[in-house]
Amino acid sequence: MKFGKLTDIAGVDFSLPPDPLTNAQVLERRRRSGRGEGLALHVGCTGWGMPAWVGSWYPAGTKSKDFLSRYGQQFNTIELNTTHYRIPDRTMVENWCTSVPAGFRFCPKLPQKISHDRNLGLAGEHLPLFWEALRYFGNQLGACFLQLPPYFGADQQPLLEQFLHHWPSAYPLAVEFRHESWFAAAEQVNQWTDLLAKYAVAAVITDVAGRRDVVHAQLTADFAMIRFVGNGLHPSDYQRIDAWCARLEQWQNEGLAKAYFFPHEPDNLLAPDLVHYLAGQWNVGAEHKIIQPVHYANTPQGGEQISLF
C-alpha cells in the first residue's frame, strides 16, 4: 500500500488517538443487545500467491495450486484485493471457500468499477453482479470494504448515503475515507460517523505513517477493520502492534464483536512476520485465541501447523 507511505518516519508520532466518545455509545448498544461472547479477531494478509513464502510461511515444495490451502492453515482471513479488479464467478468463489477451513473469512474489496465510478455503481450492472458473487461465500464472507478514491471528498456524502441505502444489510460493509476533507473538522467527522452508524457500516481505520488523520479510531458498527501499514519491520512496527493489541482488548471488554486486522508491508512479503507477532501477543491472555502462523524454516523437520478450526 503506497497511500500515506513515508521514506523517513523519524519524526512520526505513532500514538493511537484517544477513543472518541461516540465509541462508548456504539458499544453500549451492543452490550444492551446481549451479545457478549467476546471479540472474534481475524488477522491476515492481502494475498496468498506469494512464491517467496515457499520454504518460510509455506512448506518447502508447495505448488502454486496449493498456495490458498496452505494460506488457510496459517491465517484466518484475507483482504481480498483480487475482487477490486474482477468480479469472481460462482465456481471461483466456491473453489476458494473449499480450499480453506470453515472458520476462515474472506473480506472482498469492492470492484474498482464501483468504487471509482462517478455514481458508485448505482446506475450500472456491476453492483448487482458483485452482490450475486457475495452470495456464494456463504458463512465464509467476512466484511466487504469500499475504498473511496483519493478525490472522493466530503462534498459527495449525499452520494455515499444513497449507496449505503441500497447496500444489502446482509453483507457487512466497511468504508475507507482518504480525502482530507472527511477529517478537516470535528463537525464533518460527526456527520460521517452518524451516517455510517445509521446503516451499521464500519469505518476502515488505516494506520499509516504519512496520514495520521485516517487512524481515527472511530467505531460505527459492531465490528472494526484495521489496515496497518508497516515500515519494513522497523522496531516501531512492533510497538504499534502492541498498542493495537491493547486497544483491541479494551474494545473487547467494552463489547466489540469482531475485528479484522490486515498488516501491510513493502510488497507484502514481510506481512506474515507481523501477523505472527500480533497472534503471539494476543494469545497470551485471550479467551478466544487465533492462529499463529508457523515459519517453516524455523520449525524442526518442517513441522505442521496445528489448526484451531
MODANOR-V927266 format. One record per residue. N is the residue number from 1. RES is the residue in one letter. D_LAST is the distance of its C-alpha to the last C-alpha in Angstrom with 1 decimal. Layout:
n=N res=RES d_last=D_LAST
n=N res=RES d_last=D_LAST
This chain:
n=1 res=M d_last=30.2
n=2 res=K d_last=33.9
n=3 res=F d_last=34.4
n=4 res=G d_last=35.7
n=5 res=K d_last=35.6
n=6 res=L d_last=38.3
n=7 res=T d_last=39.8
n=8 res=D d_last=40.9
n=9 res=I d_last=38.7
n=10 res=A d_last=41.1
n=11 res=G d_last=42.3
n=12 res=V d_last=39.1
n=13 res=D d_last=38.1
n=14 res=F d_last=34.3
n=15 res=S d_last=34.2
n=16 res=L d_last=32.0
n=17 res=P d_last=34.3
n=18 res=P d_last=34.5
n=19 res=D d_last=32.6
n=20 res=P d_last=34.7
n=21 res=L d_last=36.1
n=22 res=T d_last=34.6
n=23 res=N d_last=31.0
n=24 res=A d_last=31.8
n=25 res=Q d_last=33.0
n=26 res=V d_last=29.9
n=27 res=L d_last=27.6
n=28 res=E d_last=30.1
n=29 res=R d_last=29.8
n=30 res=R d_last=26.1
n=31 res=R d_last=26.8
n=32 res=R d_last=29.5
n=33 res=S d_last=27.3
n=34 res=G d_last=25.3
n=35 res=R d_last=21.9
n=36 res=G d_last=21.1
n=37 res=E d_last=17.4
n=38 res=G d_last=17.2
n=39 res=L d_last=16.2
n=40 res=A d_last=13.1
n=41 res=L d_last=13.6
n=42 res=H d_last=12.7
n=43 res=V d_last=14.4
n=44 res=G d_last=15.4
n=45 res=C d_last=18.5
n=46 res=T d_last=21.0
n=47 res=G d_last=20.7
n=48 res=W d_last=19.1
n=49 res=G d_last=22.5
n=50 res=M d_last=23.5
n=51 res=P d_last=25.4
n=52 res=A d_last=26.2
n=53 res=W d_last=22.6
n=54 res=V d_last=23.0
n=55 res=G d_last=23.6
n=56 res=S d_last=22.1
n=57 res=W d_last=18.7
n=58 res=Y d_last=18.6
n=59 res=P d_last=19.8
n=60 res=A d_last=23.5
n=61 res=G d_last=24.6
n=62 res=T d_last=21.8
n=63 res=K d_last=23.5
n=64 res=S d_last=23.4
n=65 res=K d_last=22.1
n=66 res=D d_last=18.8
n=67 res=F d_last=18.5
n=68 res=L d_last=16.1
n=69 res=S d_last=13.6
n=70 res=R d_last=14.0
n=71 res=Y d_last=13.8
n=72 res=G d_last=10.4
n=73 res=Q d_last=9.3
n=74 res=Q d_last=11.2
n=75 res=F d_last=11.0
n=76 res=N d_last=9.3
n=77 res=T d_last=12.6
n=78 res=I d_last=16.0
n=79 res=E d_last=19.6
n=80 res=L d_last=20.7
n=81 res=N d_last=24.3
n=82 res=T d_last=25.1
n=83 res=T d_last=25.7
n=84 res=H d_last=28.4
n=85 res=Y d_last=30.5
n=86 res=R d_last=29.6
n=87 res=I d_last=28.3
n=88 res=P d_last=25.9
n=89 res=D d_last=26.7
n=90 res=R d_last=24.6
n=91 res=T d_last=24.1
n=92 res=M d_last=22.9
n=93 res=V d_last=20.3
n=94 res=E d_last=19.0
n=95 res=N d_last=18.8
n=96 res=W d_last=16.8
n=97 res=C d_last=14.3
n=98 res=T d_last=14.0
n=99 res=S d_last=13.6
n=100 res=V d_last=10.2
n=101 res=P d_last=6.7
n=102 res=A d_last=7.3
n=103 res=G d_last=6.2
n=104 res=F d_last=8.6
n=105 res=R d_last=12.1
n=106 res=F d_last=15.5
n=107 res=C d_last=18.4
n=108 res=P d_last=21.6
n=109 res=K d_last=24.9
n=110 res=L d_last=27.7
n=111 res=P d_last=30.1
n=112 res=Q d_last=33.1
n=113 res=K d_last=35.4
n=114 res=I d_last=34.3
n=115 res=S d_last=33.9
n=116 res=H d_last=37.1
n=117 res=D d_last=39.1
n=118 res=R d_last=42.0
n=119 res=N d_last=40.9
n=120 res=L d_last=37.1
n=121 res=G d_last=37.0
n=122 res=L d_last=38.3
n=123 res=A d_last=41.2
n=124 res=G d_last=39.5
n=125 res=E d_last=37.2
n=126 res=H d_last=34.3
n=127 res=L d_last=32.8
n=128 res=P d_last=32.6
n=129 res=L d_last=31.2
n=130 res=F d_last=28.4
n=131 res=W d_last=27.6
n=132 res=E d_last=27.6
n=133 res=A d_last=25.1
n=134 res=L d_last=22.7
n=135 res=R d_last=22.7
n=136 res=Y d_last=20.9
n=137 res=F d_last=17.7
n=138 res=G d_last=17.2
n=139 res=N d_last=14.3
n=140 res=Q d_last=13.0
n=141 res=L d_last=16.1
n=142 res=G d_last=16.0
n=143 res=A d_last=19.5
n=144 res=C d_last=22.5
n=145 res=F d_last=25.1
n=146 res=L d_last=28.8
n=147 res=Q d_last=30.4
n=148 res=L d_last=34.0
n=149 res=P d_last=36.5
n=150 res=P d_last=38.5
n=151 res=Y d_last=41.6
n=152 res=F d_last=40.1
n=153 res=G d_last=41.8
n=154 res=A d_last=42.0
n=155 res=D d_last=45.0
n=156 res=Q d_last=42.6
n=157 res=Q d_last=40.7
n=158 res=P d_last=42.3
n=159 res=L d_last=40.8
n=160 res=L d_last=37.3
n=161 res=E d_last=37.8
n=162 res=Q d_last=38.8
n=163 res=F d_last=35.6
n=164 res=L d_last=33.4
n=165 res=H d_last=35.5
n=166 res=H d_last=34.6
n=167 res=W d_last=30.9
n=168 res=P d_last=28.8
n=169 res=S d_last=27.2
n=170 res=A d_last=24.2
n=171 res=Y d_last=23.1
n=172 res=P d_last=22.3
n=173 res=L d_last=24.7
n=174 res=A d_last=25.6
n=175 res=V d_last=29.1
n=176 res=E d_last=30.1
n=177 res=F d_last=33.8
n=178 res=R d_last=35.7
n=179 res=H d_last=39.4
n=180 res=E d_last=41.1
n=181 res=S d_last=42.8
n=182 res=W d_last=39.6
n=183 res=F d_last=39.9
n=184 res=A d_last=43.7
n=185 res=A d_last=44.4
n=186 res=A d_last=42.7
n=187 res=E d_last=44.0
n=188 res=Q d_last=42.3
n=189 res=V d_last=38.9
n=190 res=N d_last=39.5
n=191 res=Q d_last=40.2
n=192 res=W d_last=37.0
n=193 res=T d_last=34.8
n=194 res=D d_last=36.5
n=195 res=L d_last=36.0
n=196 res=L d_last=32.3
n=197 res=A d_last=31.8
n=198 res=K d_last=33.9
n=199 res=Y d_last=31.4
n=200 res=A d_last=28.2
n=201 res=V d_last=27.6
n=202 res=A d_last=26.3
n=203 res=A d_last=28.5
n=204 res=V d_last=26.8
n=205 res=I d_last=27.6
n=206 res=T d_last=28.6
n=207 res=D d_last=29.2
n=208 res=V d_last=31.7
n=209 res=A d_last=34.8
n=210 res=G d_last=37.5
n=211 res=R d_last=36.7
n=212 res=R d_last=36.0
n=213 res=D d_last=36.8
n=214 res=V d_last=33.6
n=215 res=V d_last=31.5
n=216 res=H d_last=32.7
n=217 res=A d_last=29.9
n=218 res=Q d_last=30.6
n=219 res=L d_last=28.1
n=220 res=T d_last=29.1
n=221 res=A d_last=26.0
n=222 res=D d_last=23.1
n=223 res=F d_last=21.0
n=224 res=A d_last=22.1
n=225 res=M d_last=21.9
n=226 res=I d_last=23.1
n=227 res=R d_last=24.3
n=228 res=F d_last=25.2
n=229 res=V d_last=27.9
n=230 res=G d_last=28.4
n=231 res=N d_last=31.5
n=232 res=G d_last=30.7
n=233 res=L d_last=28.9
n=234 res=H d_last=32.0
n=235 res=P d_last=31.8
n=236 res=S d_last=31.9
n=237 res=D d_last=28.5
n=238 res=Y d_last=26.9
n=239 res=Q d_last=29.1
n=240 res=R d_last=28.1
n=241 res=I d_last=24.4
n=242 res=D d_last=25.3
n=243 res=A d_last=27.2
n=244 res=W d_last=24.4
n=245 res=C d_last=22.0
n=246 res=A d_last=24.9
n=247 res=R d_last=25.4
n=248 res=L d_last=21.8
n=249 res=E d_last=22.0
n=250 res=Q d_last=25.3
n=251 res=W d_last=24.0
n=252 res=Q d_last=21.1
n=253 res=N d_last=23.8
n=254 res=E d_last=26.0
n=255 res=G d_last=23.5
n=256 res=L d_last=21.7
n=257 res=A d_last=18.7
n=258 res=K d_last=16.9
n=259 res=A d_last=17.7
n=260 res=Y d_last=17.3
n=261 res=F d_last=18.7
n=262 res=F d_last=19.9
n=263 res=P d_last=22.0
n=264 res=H d_last=24.8
n=265 res=E d_last=27.0
n=266 res=P d_last=30.0
n=267 res=D d_last=29.0
n=268 res=N d_last=25.3
n=269 res=L d_last=25.3
n=270 res=L d_last=24.8
n=271 res=A d_last=22.2
n=272 res=P d_last=19.3
n=273 res=D d_last=21.5
n=274 res=L d_last=21.4
n=275 res=V d_last=17.6
n=276 res=H d_last=17.4
n=277 res=Y d_last=20.1
n=278 res=L d_last=18.7
n=279 res=A d_last=15.3
n=280 res=G d_last=17.4
n=281 res=Q d_last=19.7
n=282 res=W d_last=17.3
n=283 res=N d_last=15.3
n=284 res=V d_last=18.7
n=285 res=G d_last=19.2
n=286 res=A d_last=16.2
n=287 res=E d_last=15.0
n=288 res=H d_last=11.7
n=289 res=K d_last=10.8
n=290 res=I d_last=9.5
n=291 res=I d_last=9.0
n=292 res=Q d_last=12.5
n=293 res=P d_last=13.6
n=294 res=V d_last=15.6
n=295 res=H d_last=19.2
n=296 res=Y d_last=20.0
n=297 res=A d_last=23.7
n=298 res=N d_last=23.3
n=299 res=T d_last=21.1
n=300 res=P d_last=23.2
n=301 res=Q d_last=23.4
n=302 res=G d_last=20.8
n=303 res=G d_last=18.0
n=304 res=E d_last=14.5
n=305 res=Q d_last=11.5
n=306 res=I d_last=9.1
n=307 res=S d_last=5.5
n=308 res=L d_last=3.8
n=309 res=F d_last=0.0
